[in-house]
Amino acid sequence: MSSLAPLEPGCVALVGGGPGDAGLMTVAGRAAIEQADVLLVDHLAPTGALAWAGPAAEVIDVSKLPRGAFTPQERINELLVEHARRGRRVVRLKGGDSFVFGRGKEEVLACAEAGVPTRVIPGVTSAVAAPALAGIPVTHRGLVHGFSVISGHVPPDDPTCGLDYAALVGAGTSLVVLMGVANLPAIADELLAHGMPADTPAAVVARGGHPDQEVRAASLDRIAAAATGIEPPAVTVIGEVARFAVPTLAPTHPTLLEEIR
Amino acid sequence: MGRVAERGVTGPGDPAGHAPPYPVGLRLEGRRVVVVGGGHVAQRRVPTLLTAGAEVTVVAPDVTPALEGLAGGGEISWERRGFRAADLDGAWYVIAATNDAEVNVAVSEAAEERRIFCVRSDDGLAATAWTPASGRYAGMTVAVLGNREPRRSAAIRDQLLGALRDGLVDVRAEARAPGVTLVGGGPGDPELVTLAARRAVAEADVVVADRLAPRELLGELAPDVELVDVTKLPRGRAAQQEEINRVLVERARAGKRVVRLKGGDNFVFGRGFEEIEACRAAGVPVEVVPGLSSAIAVPGRAGIPLTHRGMTHEFTVISGHLPPGHPDSLVEWEALARTRGTLVLLMAVQNAAAIAAALVEHGRAADTPVAVIADGTMPVEREVVTTLEGLGAAIEAAGLRPPAIIVVGDVVGLARPDGEG
């Protein structure tokens, strides 16, 4: 079915909002926002896109949900179902792509269990776009034929960390770390311990696609120090391609929302 | 701008037989503008006047909190009293926006005496100027003047701005520096193109497009836009890429805005960086509009998440254009098999059986679920679900051909029951 088919009342659309600039949202994503009766929005969702919502649309910032008997994710699932059951067109808008560390499938499954139909509108993932906007190709002919995307929200020595860093080092792919700002020193040490050369190029791209995008580049053994002071959201690229980092390759006017009222 | 605004005012004539207004753009920077009234109409007008650089004086006994804030911050002057004709001395433009018709008449008359154009919020026919429904896009102002039908004007304005941001209106007249923009066209469905991509294509003088670039976008090109179809360039991987690089550089040097449009994302096996290097070597400015990579969007639309909490917190996207063991291969299949994440194979239909065998040999379970999605997000999309050990035979039996995405991992089992709503 076309992504642009009208949203039915009682339906939930998961919309990937891309890396931050509303111009990097899809045509289908914008159409969904325009039709929404209620929007559940993350703190990483492109705020500019909310200008497309109708004047009567309700916007719920789920990053501000209180911690209570349920985890915030359980509460989000509940809210999606609740609003859909009241016959509203529900849009769940988040940054990046809903299926790349977005917990989108949990929301889809919760809706399915409650008999609520869903539609998934993919978004531009920050894992690829943030490096690209800093001039870093995650693949490059003759240099690297693949890329691995990992979540860095759990440090390597944590028992719940399911990553095999030795295998990742050996795979020969560009390594892209999401949600890894706080644990970057530990992740870099782990990669070095598994034999990744200390002079492997690395780059941290903070707020990729935003006007205040910031890029820090250094060798693997120095990247954590170079990234001191960087605040999330940031994407780290480790591998030969990171040596291509530049301050920005973003279009000079990527924003499409200029003064639209 | 002119073309758009004129169409708005020379449409159906005024039913009462009045001549249409004469459109003009006032340059108010540093000039005195008087707004009489402090209610919501005034509040809506003042920010636009301030954007235009006007020296705004509001005359009203009471104003809204927002206007009071502007006065307190020194952005406007506020005469906290009723209107006096002398308020208009030295003014270039006047807005009468009180809810008292008598006051508005007084303002009108004082403006008329002084030959100052005056907008009336209560009576358009008695006014000497009208405020159009306006908005700005990319440095251009769109203004719509109806026959005093503000809702209709606003609706038309919204449609025009929508068409502009959709790239449906030719905005190339906007002077943009020549250069090359690499634009990712997404997986194929025209609705999965980004707004920035549409805009870049709409602004292009030359579009250099691949076979997998979304065709619908090309159908909207203005007749004078040069479309270079890469598939028609000389064959052979290296020669073809060199020819593409040459075309990009040559057209940009000739002063053109060139868009390099591909399917997916230009940096995910798109050879985008080779084009950037060619542009840089030639001193041609280059920028990037990332697209939805098919590696992620195609599984996503098929209901397959690449990560799922408690199942996998990593994924690897890999090119399968060379089989394991090939001397030119840069992929360490043994280590890759030992990673615990989802694997996404692109350009791997030909070598799928050999890749599956290598993955099983190095430790992935033979019954690991695998999905093959051909022509993802397109009307002809086909999907086959199998296992690593069954992969080669399944592709052959179904007759699947490129372009196809192969997803390996437990997340494949999550695809249903939701499907696509």
HADDOCK unambig.tbl for C-alpha pairs under 7 A between the chains (distance, minus, plus):
assign (segid A and resid 3 and name CA) (segid B and resid 191 and name CA) 6.34 0.50 0.50
assign (segid A and resid 4 and name CA) (segid B and resid 191 and name CA) 6.84 0.50 0.50
assign (segid A and resid 23 and name CA) (segid B and resid 194 and name CA) 6.72 0.50 0.50
assign (segid A and resid 23 and name CA) (segid B and resid 195 and name CA) 5.11 0.50 0.50
assign (segid A and resid 23 and name CA) (segid B and resid 196 and name CA) 4.82 0.50 0.50
assign (segid A and resid 24 and name CA) (segid B and resid 194 and name CA) 5.25 0.50 0.50
assign (segid A and resid 24 and name CA) (segid B and resid 195 and name CA) 6.08 0.50 0.50
assign (segid A and resid 24 and name CA) (segid B and resid 196 and name CA) 5.78 0.50 0.50
assign (segid A and resid 25 and name CA) (segid B and resid 194 and name CA) 5.21 0.50 0.50
assign (segid A and resid 25 and name CA) (segid B and resid 195 and name CA) 6.16 0.50 0.50
assign (segid A and resid 26 and name CA) (segid B and resid 191 and name CA) 6.59 0.50 0.50
assign (segid A and resid 26 and name CA) (segid B and resid 192 and name CA) 5.19 0.50 0.50
assign (segid A and resid 26 and name CA) (segid B and resid 193 and name CA) 5.31 0.50 0.50
assign (segid A and resid 26 and name CA) (segid B and resid 194 and name CA) 4.02 0.50 0.50
assign (segid A and resid 26 and name CA) (segid B and resid 195 and name CA) 5.85 0.50 0.50
assign (segid A and resid 27 and name CA) (segid B and resid 191 and name CA) 5.08 0.50 0.50
assign (segid A and resid 27 and name CA) (segid B and resid 192 and name CA) 6.15 0.50 0.50
assign (segid A and resid 27 and name CA) (segid B and resid 193 and name CA) 6.15 0.50 0.50
assign (segid A and resid 27 and name CA) (segid B and resid 194 and name CA) 5.94 0.50 0.50
assign (segid A and resid 27 and name CA) (segid B and resid 195 and name CA) 6.00 0.50 0.50
assign (segid A and resid 28 and name CA) (segid B and resid 191 and name CA) 5.04 0.50 0.50
assign (segid A and resid 28 and name CA) (segid B and resid 192 and name CA) 6.18 0.50 0.50
assign (segid A and resid 99 and name CA) (segid B and resid 300 and name CA) 6.52 0.50 0.50
assign (segid A and resid 99 and name CA) (segid B and resid 305 and name CA) 4.63 0.50 0.50
assign (segid A and resid 99 and name CA) (segid B and resid 306 and name CA) 6.09 0.50 0.50
assign (segid A and resid 99 and name CA) (segid B and resid 307 and name CA) 6.39 0.50 0.50
assign (segid A and resid 100 and name CA) (segid B and resid 305 and name CA) 6.88 0.50 0.50
assign (segid A and resid 100 and name CA) (segid B and resid 306 and name CA) 6.02 0.50 0.50
assign (segid A and resid 100 and name CA) (segid B and resid 307 and name CA) 5.69 0.50 0.50
assign (segid A and resid 101 and name CA) (segid B and resid 307 and name CA) 5.79 0.50 0.50
assign (segid A and resid 103 and name CA) (segid B and resid 308 and name CA) 6.43 0.50 0.50
assign (segid A and resid 103 and name CA) (segid B and resid 309 and name CA) 6.77 0.50 0.50
assign (segid A and resid 105 and name CA) (segid B and resid 305 and name CA) 6.36 0.50 0.50
assign (segid A and resid 105 and name CA) (segid B and resid 308 and name CA) 6.87 0.50 0.50
assign (segid A and resid 108 and name CA) (segid B and resid 418 and name CA) 6.99 0.50 0.50
assign (segid A and resid 112 and name CA) (segid B and resid 418 and name CA) 6.03 0.50 0.50
assign (segid A and resid 117 and name CA) (segid B and resid 421 and name CA) 5.67 0.50 0.50
assign (segid A and resid 118 and name CA) (segid B and resid 420 and name CA) 6.76 0.50 0.50
assign (segid A and resid 118 and name CA) (segid B and resid 421 and name CA) 5.09 0.50 0.50
assign (segid A and resid 119 and name CA) (segid B and resid 420 and name CA) 5.42 0.50 0.50
assign (segid A and resid 119 and name CA) (segid B and resid 421 and name CA) 4.74 0.50 0.50
assign (segid A and resid 120 and name CA) (segid B and resid 301 and name CA) 6.25 0.50 0.50
assign (segid A and resid 120 and name CA) (segid B and resid 420 and name CA) 6.89 0.50 0.50
assign (segid A and resid 122 and name CA) (segid B and resid 297 and name CA) 5.49 0.50 0.50
assign (segid A and resid 122 and name CA) (segid B and resid 300 and name CA) 6.35 0.50 0.50
assign (segid A and resid 122 and name CA) (segid B and resid 301 and name CA) 6.96 0.50 0.50
assign (segid A and resid 123 and name CA) (segid B and resid 292 and name CA) 6.42 0.50 0.50
assign (segid A and resid 124 and name CA) (segid B and resid 291 and name CA) 6.13 0.50 0.50
assign (segid A and resid 124 and name CA) (segid B and resid 292 and name CA) 4.80 0.50 0.50
assign (segid A and resid 129 and name CA) (segid B and resid 290 and name CA) 5.48 0.50 0.50
assign (segid A and resid 132 and name CA) (segid B and resid 267 and name CA) 6.89 0.50 0.50
assign (segid A and resid 132 and name CA) (segid B and resid 290 and name CA) 6.78 0.50 0.50
assign (segid A and resid 133 and name CA) (segid B and resid 288 and name CA) 6.48 0.50 0.50
assign (segid A and resid 137 and name CA) (segid B and resid 267 and name CA) 4.78 0.50 0.50
assign (segid A and resid 137 and name CA) (segid B and resid 273 and name CA) 6.32 0.50 0.50
assign (segid A and resid 138 and name CA) (segid B and resid 267 and name CA) 6.21 0.50 0.50
assign (segid A and resid 138 and name CA) (segid B and resid 268 and name CA) 6.39 0.50 0.50
assign (segid A and resid 139 and name CA) (segid B and resid 267 and name CA) 6.20 0.50 0.50
assign (segid A and resid 139 and name CA) (segid B and resid 268 and name CA) 5.67 0.50 0.50
assign (segid A and resid 139 and name CA) (segid B and resid 269 and name CA) 5.90 0.50 0.50
assign (segid A and resid 140 and name CA) (segid B and resid 269 and name CA) 6.88 0.50 0.50
assign (segid A and resid 140 and name CA) (segid B and resid 271 and name CA) 6.47 0.50 0.50
assign (segid A and resid 140 and name CA) (segid B and resid 273 and name CA) 6.69 0.50 0.50
assign (segid A and resid 141 and name CA) (segid B and resid 271 and name CA) 6.64 0.50 0.50
assign (segid A and resid 144 and name CA) (segid B and resid 330 and name CA) 6.21 0.50 0.50
assign (segid A and resid 145 and name CA) (segid B and resid 318 and name CA) 6.00 0.50 0.50
assign (segid A and resid 145 and name CA) (segid B and resid 319 and name CA) 5.62 0.50 0.50
assign (segid A and resid 145 and name CA) (segid B and resid 330 and name CA) 6.10 0.50 0.50
assign (segid A and resid 145 and name CA) (segid B and resid 331 and name CA) 6.55 0.50 0.50
assign (segid A and resid 146 and name CA) (segid B and resid 317 and name CA) 5.36 0.50 0.50
assign (segid A and resid 146 and name CA) (segid B and resid 318 and name CA) 4.09 0.50 0.50
assign (segid A and resid 146 and name CA) (segid B and resid 319 and name CA) 6.06 0.50 0.50
assign (segid A and resid 147 and name CA) (segid B and resid 316 and name CA) 5.57 0.50 0.50
assign (segid A and resid 147 and name CA) (segid B and resid 317 and name CA) 5.39 0.50 0.50
assign (segid A and resid 147 and name CA) (segid B and resid 318 and name CA) 6.53 0.50 0.50
assign (segid A and resid 148 and name CA) (segid B and resid 315 and name CA) 5.65 0.50 0.50
assign (segid A and resid 148 and name CA) (segid B and resid 316 and name CA) 4.00 0.50 0.50
assign (segid A and resid 148 and name CA) (segid B and resid 317 and name CA) 6.28 0.50 0.50
assign (segid A and resid 149 and name CA) (segid B and resid 314 and name CA) 5.53 0.50 0.50
assign (segid A and resid 149 and name CA) (segid B and resid 315 and name CA) 5.38 0.50 0.50
assign (segid A and resid 149 and name CA) (segid B and resid 316 and name CA) 6.12 0.50 0.50
assign (segid A and resid 150 and name CA) (segid B and resid 313 and name CA) 6.25 0.50 0.50
assign (segid A and resid 150 and name CA) (segid B and resid 314 and name CA) 4.39 0.50 0.50
assign (segid A and resid 150 and name CA) (segid B and resid 315 and name CA) 6.70 0.50 0.50
assign (segid A and resid 151 and name CA) (segid B and resid 313 and name CA) 6.03 0.50 0.50
assign (segid A and resid 151 and name CA) (segid B and resid 314 and name CA) 6.48 0.50 0.50
assign (segid A and resid 163 and name CA) (segid B and resid 340 and name CA) 6.56 0.50 0.50
assign (segid A and resid 164 and name CA) (segid B and resid 339 and name CA) 5.79 0.50 0.50
assign (segid A and resid 164 and name CA) (segid B and resid 340 and name CA) 6.79 0.50 0.50
assign (segid A and resid 167 and name CA) (segid B and resid 335 and name CA) 4.76 0.50 0.50
assign (segid A and resid 167 and name CA) (segid B and resid 336 and name CA) 6.34 0.50 0.50
assign (segid A and resid 167 and name CA) (segid B and resid 338 and name CA) 5.63 0.50 0.50
assign (segid A and resid 167 and name CA) (segid B and resid 339 and name CA) 5.28 0.50 0.50
assign (segid A and resid 168 and name CA) (segid B and resid 339 and name CA) 6.20 0.50 0.50
assign (segid A and resid 170 and name CA) (segid B and resid 332 and name CA) 6.67 0.50 0.50
assign (segid A and resid 170 and name CA) (segid B and resid 335 and name CA) 5.22 0.50 0.50
assign (segid A and resid 171 and name CA) (segid B and resid 331 and name CA) 6.38 0.50 0.50
assign (segid A and resid 171 and name CA) (segid B and resid 332 and name CA) 4.88 0.50 0.50
assign (segid A and resid 171 and name CA) (segid B and resid 333 and name CA) 6.81 0.50 0.50
assign (segid A and resid 171 and name CA) (segid B and resid 335 and name CA) 4.88 0.50 0.50
assign (segid A and resid 171 and name CA) (segid B and resid 336 and name CA) 4.84 0.50 0.50
assign (segid A and resid 172 and name CA) (segid B and resid 330 and name CA) 6.80 0.50 0.50
assign (segid A and resid 172 and name CA) (segid B and resid 331 and name CA) 5.73 0.50 0.50
assign (segid A and resid 172 and name CA) (segid B and resid 332 and name CA) 5.92 0.50 0.50
assign (segid A and resid 249 and name CA) (segid B and resid 287 and name CA) 4.83 0.50 0.50
assign (segid A and resid 249 and name CA) (segid B and resid 288 and name CA) 5.69 0.50 0.50
assign (segid A and resid 250 and name CA) (segid B and resid 287 and name CA) 5.70 0.50 0.50
assign (segid A and resid 250 and name CA) (segid B and resid 288 and name CA) 5.62 0.50 0.50
assign (segid A and resid 250 and name CA) (segid B and resid 289 and name CA) 6.81 0.50 0.50
assign (segid A and resid 251 and name CA) (segid B and resid 287 and name CA) 5.43 0.50 0.50
assign (segid A and resid 251 and name CA) (segid B and resid 288 and name CA) 6.33 0.50 0.50
assign (segid A and resid 251 and name CA) (segid B and resid 289 and name CA) 6.94 0.50 0.50
assign (segid A and resid 254 and name CA) (segid B and resid 196 and name CA) 6.35 0.50 0.50
assign (segid A and resid 256 and name CA) (segid B and resid 165 and name CA) 6.24 0.50 0.50
assign (segid A and resid 258 and name CA) (segid B and resid 136 and name CA) 6.60 0.50 0.50
assign (segid A and resid 258 and name CA) (segid B and resid 137 and name CA) 5.63 0.50 0.50
assign (segid A and resid 258 and name CA) (segid B and resid 138 and name CA) 6.65 0.50 0.50
assign (segid A and resid 259 and name CA) (segid B and resid 135 and name CA) 6.58 0.50 0.50
assign (segid A and resid 259 and name CA) (segid B and resid 136 and name CA) 5.56 0.50 0.50
assign (segid A and resid 259 and name CA) (segid B and resid 137 and name CA) 6.81 0.50 0.50
assign (segid A and resid 260 and name CA) (segid B and resid 135 and name CA) 5.77 0.50 0.50
assign (segid A and resid 260 and name CA) (segid B and resid 136 and name CA) 6.21 0.50 0.50
assign (segid A and resid 260 and name CA) (segid B and resid 137 and name CA) 6.99 0.50 0.50
assign (segid A and resid 261 and name CA) (segid B and resid 135 and name CA) 6.57 0.50 0.50
